[in-house]
Amino acid sequence: MARRASTIISQDIEHIIQDLRDHFQALRGTTLLVTGANGFLCSYFVDTVAVLNEKGLNPPCQVIVVDNLQTGFSERFKHLEGRKEICFIQQDVTFPVNLDQRVDWIIHGASIASPTLYRQYPLQTIDVNVIGTRQMLELARQNRVRSMLYLSTSEIYGDPDPVFIPTPEEYRGNVSCTGPRACYDESKRLAETLCMTYYRLFKIPVKIVRPFNVYGPGLRLDDGRIIPDLMKSVLHRQPLVLYSNGRATRAFCYITDAVCAMWYVLLSDTNGEVFNVGNDEKEVSIRELAESVRQIAGPPWLEIEHRVSEDVDYLKDNPQRRCPDLTKLRRWFPWQPKVSLVEGLKRTLCSYLEGSVINL
Ligand SMILES: NC(=O)c1ccc[n+]([C@@H]2O[C@H](COP(=O)([O-])OP(=O)(O)OC[C@H]3O[C@@H](n4cnc5c(N)ncnc54)[C@H](O)[C@@H]3O)[C@@H](O)[C@H]2O)c1
């Protein structure tokens, strides 16, 4: 019997496999390279393939995991130790990745994604987004890959004009190129330019996705993003602290909905296209999010407190509203977000209570 990542994550992976079904046949006998896979989002791609192989994908899909563990979790794949078809390379992707086998697919997700962490490591953030992406595009070119997926971000829109909420892919953004978040936003924008340049010059079959606030099991509790912060407070029986007035809004997307969308895009021939990925069901304020977490967590004593962060840049250039226009994604793929915010928060909290995730 194969070892499992965690009960909740195993159920999530089953949902992903059920959703895409025959689309995964394209992976038979091929090799997938995933960067940033010791992180939250990209670990789901590795777990998807591991389970597909267990279920008899024939020939199995080989997976190469590349991560320098800058923010990733070294124990993430303990359940996959000893698996012959999965190879782990601890490496910084700003340097060439030397491989002794051909790669057919690349999912490039390595980055420093938490605002708290990218403000702490601005140069590494710029390097991984720009140099790391160039390295992966070169690898894609040398290997003549079937498809490459680049995980960009909704942050490339900056703080959108409310007229452009929900935000379509054509919106060009309202981004500061000098502020404390620019190291992330601007380098992701340049990474998209690199992808499109390689597509135009060398016909690299690259696709870009822009995830909007994806959350779920496996987010590090010390990551600094709002949902793990609230979950950590619940687990430690401490007040839910908001370092803002709580009025900014976001549309949160549960991981399975995001990962299904990304698999569809990777396995398609939508080369040179950009897709928003998220959940447009409900735009909630950060205060409403905290109230939902309080209701789910239960204890009536759990307070919501507003404080001022000691970090003077904490709220600088923070988008006031963020909600995706998903018309394009729905037009191209048989995809719908399925997991409501309440259900997703319950699953996330359960996964932390299950003790499967680090830094409790
Ligand atoms: N989670 C979201 O809501 C969200 C939203 C928008 C964009 N994204 C993008 O999706 C991708 C994955 O995000 P995540 O939330 O899983 O973040 P994460 O921090 O959990 O994972 C990122 C991984 O990249 C690795 N990494 C960082 N620098 C590296 C380098 N130089 N070489 C090799 N590996 C390196 C880290 O160690 C980590 O394991 C990122 O590109 C991020 O920008 C995520």
The ligand as an SDF file (V2000), in Angstrom:
LIG
                    3D

 44 48  0  0  0  0  0  0  0  0999 V2000
   -0.2840   30.4960   -3.9350 N   0  0  0  0  0  0  0  0  0  0  0  0
   -0.7550   31.5350   -4.6030 C   0  0  0  0  0  0  0  0  0  0  0  0
   -1.8240   32.0530   -4.2950 O   0  0  0  0  0  0  0  0  0  0  0  0
   -0.0260   32.1240   -5.7810 C   0  0  0  0  0  0  0  0  0  0  0  0
   -0.5710   33.2730   -6.3420 C   0  0  0  0  0  0  0  0  0  0  0  0
    0.0790   33.8320   -7.4230 C   0  0  0  0  0  0  0  0  0  0  0  0
    1.2040   33.2480   -7.9500 C   0  0  0  0  0  0  0  0  0  0  0  0
    1.7170   32.1340   -7.3920 N   0  0  0  0  0  0  0  0  0  0  0  0
    2.9280   31.5810   -7.9940 C   0  0  0  0  0  0  0  0  0  0  0  0
    2.8560   30.1710   -7.9860 O   0  0  0  0  0  0  0  0  0  0  0  0
    4.1440   29.6030   -7.7130 C   0  0  0  0  0  0  0  0  0  0  0  0
    4.0650   28.6910   -6.5010 C   0  0  0  0  0  0  0  0  0  0  0  0
    3.6130   29.4580   -5.3820 O   0  0  0  0  0  0  0  0  0  0  0  0
    3.4220   28.8250   -3.9520 P   0  0  0  0  0  0  0  0  0  0  0  0
    2.2990   29.5440   -3.3240 O   0  0  0  0  0  0  0  0  0  0  0  0
    3.3870   27.3630   -4.0690 O   0  0  0  0  0  0  0  0  0  0  0  0
    4.7770   29.3090   -3.2570 O   0  0  0  0  0  0  0  0  0  0  0  0
    5.7990   28.4860   -2.3030 P   0  0  0  0  0  0  0  0  0  0  0  0
    6.6640   29.5100   -1.6500 O   0  0  0  0  0  0  0  0  0  0  0  0
    5.0570   27.5570   -1.4370 O   0  0  0  0  0  0  0  0  0  0  0  0
    6.6740   27.6410   -3.3400 O   0  0  0  0  0  0  0  0  0  0  0  0
    7.7180   28.1960   -4.0900 C   0  0  0  0  0  0  0  0  0  0  0  0
    8.8630   27.2000   -4.1350 C   0  0  0  0  0  0  0  0  0  0  0  0
    9.9080   27.7240   -4.9840 O   0  0  0  0  0  0  0  0  0  0  0  0
   11.1570   27.3780   -4.3690 C   0  0  0  0  0  0  0  0  0  0  0  0
   12.1970   28.3070   -4.8360 N   0  0  0  0  0  0  0  0  0  0  0  0
   12.3290   29.6260   -4.5420 C   0  0  0  0  0  0  0  0  0  0  0  0
   13.4240   30.1270   -5.1450 N   0  0  0  0  0  0  0  0  0  0  0  0
   13.9900   29.1050   -5.8380 C   0  0  0  0  0  0  0  0  0  0  0  0
   15.1470   28.9960   -6.6560 C   0  0  0  0  0  0  0  0  0  0  0  0
   15.9200   30.0550   -6.9140 N   0  0  0  0  0  0  0  0  0  0  0  0
   15.4610   27.7840   -7.1870 N   0  0  0  0  0  0  0  0  0  0  0  0
   14.6740   26.6940   -6.9420 C   0  0  0  0  0  0  0  0  0  0  0  0
   13.5670   26.7430   -6.1810 N   0  0  0  0  0  0  0  0  0  0  0  0
   13.2280   27.9380   -5.6350 C   0  0  0  0  0  0  0  0  0  0  0  0
   10.8950   27.4970   -2.8810 C   0  0  0  0  0  0  0  0  0  0  0  0
   11.8690   26.8040   -2.1030 O   0  0  0  0  0  0  0  0  0  0  0  0
    9.4950   26.9200   -2.7710 C   0  0  0  0  0  0  0  0  0  0  0  0
    9.5410   25.5210   -2.5440 O   0  0  0  0  0  0  0  0  0  0  0  0
    5.0880   30.7760   -7.5440 C   0  0  0  0  0  0  0  0  0  0  0  0
    5.7170   31.0410   -8.7770 O   0  0  0  0  0  0  0  0  0  0  0  0
    4.1750   31.9280   -7.1880 C   0  0  0  0  0  0  0  0  0  0  0  0
    4.7250   33.1670   -7.5750 O   0  0  0  0  0  0  0  0  0  0  0  0
    1.1380   31.5620   -6.2920 C   0  0  0  0  0  0  0  0  0  0  0  0
  1  2  1  0
  2  3  2  0
  2  4  1  0
  4  5  1  0
  4 44  2  0
  5  6  2  0
  6  7  1  0
  7  8  2  0
  8  9  1  0
  8 44  1  0
  9 10  1  0
  9 42  1  0
 10 11  1  0
 11 12  1  0
 11 40  1  0
 12 13  1  0
 13 14  1  0
 14 15  2  0
 14 16  1  0
 14 17  1  0
 17 18  1  0
 18 19  2  0
 18 20  1  0
 18 21  1  0
 21 22  1  0
 22 23  1  0
 23 24  1  0
 23 38  1  0
 24 25  1  0
 25 26  1  0
 25 36  1  0
 26 27  1  0
 26 35  1  0
 27 28  2  0
 28 29  1  0
 29 30  1  0
 29 35  2  0
 30 31  1  0
 30 32  2  0
 32 33  1  0
 33 34  2  0
 34 35  1  0
 36 37  1  0
 36 38  1  0
 38 39  1  0
 40 41  1  0
 40 42  1  0
 42 43  1  0
M  CHG  2   8   1  16  -1
M  END
$$$$
